[in-house]
Amino acid sequence: MKRLLRLLQWLLKAAVFFTLFAFALNNQQETRVNFFFGTFWAAPTVLVVLSAFSLGVVIGVLGMVPRWWRHRQAARQQLNPTASPAPTPEVPRGT
């Protein structure tokens, strides 16, 4: 059963790879991306799509970094509660 699932996973990965490869072969036309002040970037469509996807991933990861740091800090504090000093109880004085 495990071998069948592993084979199905590899077949799915191969299908995704060949689909993306066919997409890359079919989109080799020159694409022009216009920026401000008359500047532009001319590249094959596949590179434009790949760079836009990569830029989106980088921006998404950078946007999540502060939350990940806070989550790690909170988890570290839960695992090590002795890091913050506990308040000392006051001892009542007898008169």
C-alpha positions in Angstrom: 0.0 0.0 0.0 2.8 2.4 0.9 4.6 1.7 -2.4 1.4 2.4 -4.3 1.0 5.8 -2.6 4.7 6.6 -3.1 4.3 5.8 -6.8 1.2 8.0 -7.1 3.0 10.8 -5.4 5.9 10.6 -7.9 3.4 10.4 -10.8 1.7 13.5 -9.6 5.1 15.3 -9.2 6.1 14.2 -12.7 2.8 15.4 -14.1 3.2 18.9 -12.5 6.8 19.1 -13.7 5.9 18.2 -17.3 3.0 20.6 -17.3 5.2 23.5 -16.2 7.9 22.4 -18.6 5.3 22.5 -21.5 4.1 25.9 -20.3 7.7 27.2 -20.4 8.2 25.8 -23.9 5.0 27.4 -25.2 5.7 30.8 -23.7 9.0 31.9 -25.1 7.7 35.1 -26.7 9.4 38.4 -25.8 7.4 40.3 -23.2 8.0 43.9 -22.3 7.4 45.1 -18.7 7.1 48.9 -18.5 8.3 50.7 -15.4 8.3 54.4 -14.5 10.1 57.1 -16.4 10.2 55.2 -19.7 12.3 52.3 -18.4 11.3 48.7 -19.3 12.4 45.1 -19.1 12.2 42.8 -22.0 12.4 39.1 -21.3 10.7 35.8 -22.3 7.2 35.4 -20.8 8.3 32.5 -18.6 11.0 34.6 -16.9 8.5 37.4 -16.3 6.0 35.0 -14.7 8.7 33.2 -12.7 10.2 36.4 -11.4 6.7 37.8 -10.4 6.0 34.5 -8.5 9.4 34.6 -6.8 8.9 38.2 -5.8 5.5 37.4 -4.3 6.9 34.5 -2.3 9.8 36.7 -1.0 7.4 39.5 0.0 5.0 37.0 1.7 7.8 35.4 3.7 9.2 38.8 4.8 5.7 39.8 5.8 5.4 36.7 8.0 8.8 36.9 9.7 7.6 39.2 12.7 4.8 36.9 13.5 7.0 33.8 13.4 9.5 35.5 15.7 6.7 36.4 18.2 5.4 32.9 18.0 8.8 31.4 18.6 9.4 33.7 21.6 6.0 32.8 23.1 6.7 29.1 22.7 10.2 29.5 24.2 8.7 31.3 27.2 6.1 28.5 27.7 8.9 25.9 27.6 11.1 27.8 30.0 8.9 29.6 32.6 11.9 30.1 34.9 13.4 32.7 32.6 11.3 35.5 34.2 11.8 35.9 37.9 8.8 35.0 40.0 7.7 37.6 42.6 8.8 36.7 46.1 5.9 36.5 48.6 6.1 38.8 51.6 6.5 37.2 54.9 4.1 38.6 57.6 5.9 40.1 60.6 4.7 39.3 64.0 4.2 42.2 66.5 
